[in-house]
Amino acid sequence: MSINYKETKKFIAADLQELFLSVEWSSGHFPEKLVAAMKTFATVYSAWDGDKLIGLICAMDDGVMTAYVHYLLVNPAYQHQGVGKRLVARMKEKYKDYLRIAVVAYNAELRFYETCGFKKADDASPMFITSLWT
């Protein structure tokens, strides 16, 4: 297996749908919205096994100080093989001169992000207004 990484904002709806649903994210039920969203992120890196989209990381930023990692997902068939860590490493390199890179991590994902260098805040909690069910 040879995984290729690229920086692109151009995706086919079916590829995004398959990836997002593979990790049971309800946003996968809105593939056309995902295609539109990818175009607006400041940075998007993806991982491919041939022509199959198997991983993705996206960030928004203010241009100088803070970047927010919005999505990081890897198809379960490719998890625990370093794909997610390689995607995070690319994002960290891109934003190395920024003062903060932030991510909202679900509790089950805390350990992964800690191994990538993120630290859990003791004085902050993520808050949401959402109609998504995952």
C-alpha positions in Angstrom: 0.0 0.0 0.0 1.4 3.4 -1.1 -0.4 6.4 0.4 -0.1 9.7 -1.4 -0.7 13.0 0.3 -1.8 16.2 -1.5 -3.0 19.7 -0.9 -6.2 20.3 -2.8 -9.7 21.7 -2.4 -11.2 19.9 -5.3 -13.2 16.8 -4.4 -15.9 14.6 -5.8 -18.9 14.5 -3.6 -19.0 10.6 -3.6 -15.4 10.5 -2.3 -16.2 12.8 0.6 -19.4 11.0 1.3 -17.7 7.7 1.5 -14.9 9.0 3.8 -17.2 10.8 6.2 -19.7 8.0 6.4 -16.8 5.5 7.0 -16.3 7.2 10.4 -20.0 7.6 10.9 -20.1 11.4 10.7 -23.6 12.6 9.8 -22.1 15.4 7.6 -21.4 12.6 5.1 -25.1 12.7 4.3 -24.5 16.1 2.8 -21.8 15.5 0.3 -22.5 18.6 -1.9 -22.2 20.8 1.2 -18.9 19.1 2.0 -17.6 19.8 -1.6 -18.6 23.5 -1.1 -17.0 23.6 2.4 -13.7 22.2 1.2 -13.3 25.2 -1.2 -13.6 27.7 1.7 -11.0 26.2 4.1 -7.7 27.9 4.2 -5.8 24.6 4.1 -6.9 21.1 3.1 -4.6 18.1 3.0 -5.8 14.7 1.9 -4.5 11.1 1.8 -5.1 8.8 -1.1 -4.7 5.1 -1.7 -4.6 5.1 -5.5 -7.8 7.0 -6.4 -9.5 6.3 -3.1 -9.8 9.2 -0.6 -8.8 7.6 2.8 -8.0 10.7 4.9 -8.5 14.4 5.2 -7.5 17.3 7.4 -8.8 20.9 7.1 -8.0 24.2 8.8 -9.3 27.7 9.0 -7.0 30.5 10.1 -6.9 34.2 10.7 -3.8 34.6 8.5 -1.3 35.4 11.2 -1.9 34.0 14.7 -4.4 31.2 15.0 -5.3 28.2 13.0 -8.3 25.9 13.8 -8.2 22.3 12.7 -11.8 21.6 11.7 -11.8 18.1 10.3 -9.4 15.2 10.7 -10.7 11.9 9.6 -9.1 8.6 8.4 -11.1 5.7 7.0 -11.1 3.0 9.7 -9.5 0.5 7.3 -6.4 2.8 7.3 -6.3 3.9 11.0 -3.4 3.0 13.2 -1.0 3.2 10.2 0.3 6.7 10.7 -2.0 8.4 8.2 -3.6 10.8 10.7 -0.3 11.7 12.3 1.2 12.5 8.8 -1.8 14.7 8.1 -1.4 16.5 11.4 2.3 16.9 10.8 1.6 18.6 7.5 -0.8 21.0 9.2 1.7 21.7 12.0 4.4 22.5 9.4 2.1 24.8 7.5 1.2 26.8 10.6 4.6 26.5 12.4 4.9 30.3 12.7 1.4 30.8 14.1 1.0 31.4 17.9 -1.7 28.8 18.3 -3.1 25.7 16.5 -6.4 24.7 18.0 -8.6 21.6 17.6 -11.8 20.4 19.3 -11.2 16.8 20.1 -13.8 14.4 21.3 -12.8 12.6 24.5 -12.1 9.3 22.7 -9.6 11.2 20.5 -7.7 13.0 23.2 -4.8 10.5 23.4 -4.3 10.7 19.6 -4.0 14.5 19.7 -1.8 14.5 22.7 0.6 12.2 20.8 0.6 14.8 18.1 1.6 17.6 20.5 -1.7 19.1 21.5 -2.5 19.8 25.1 -5.9 19.7 26.7 -7.0 23.0 28.2 -7.9 23.0 31.9 -9.9 26.2 31.7 -11.8 25.8 28.4 -14.5 23.6 27.0 -15.8 23.3 23.4 -19.4 24.5 22.9 -21.7 23.9 19.9 -24.9 24.9 18.3 -25.6 22.1 15.9 -28.2 20.1 14.0 -25.8 17.3 13.2 -26.3 14.1 15.2 -22.6 13.1 15.3 
